[in-house]
């Protein structure tokens, strides 16, 4: 019985590692793009800390809100980097 549990645990671990590697590869092909998220369509917490979850933005294209986009496509979408968004918010 212990051998079966050990083998099952090893198999689950191996499969999990494969899924994690896939998720990391997918994330590497994306970048955070600020100022393009529509209301309720942001991907996570904003820069000013007024919320910490996805889907909580209140206005379209707010500089502090972000979405993941394909790497290299942020500028052509009219978005900003995190540093550019922070500078805009300080003004």
Secondary structure, DSSP 8 states (H G I E B T S, - for coil): -HHHHHHHHHHHHHHHHHHHHHHHHHHHTEEEEET---TT---S--TT-S--STT---STT-TT-EEEEETT-TGGGT-B-HHHHHHHHH-
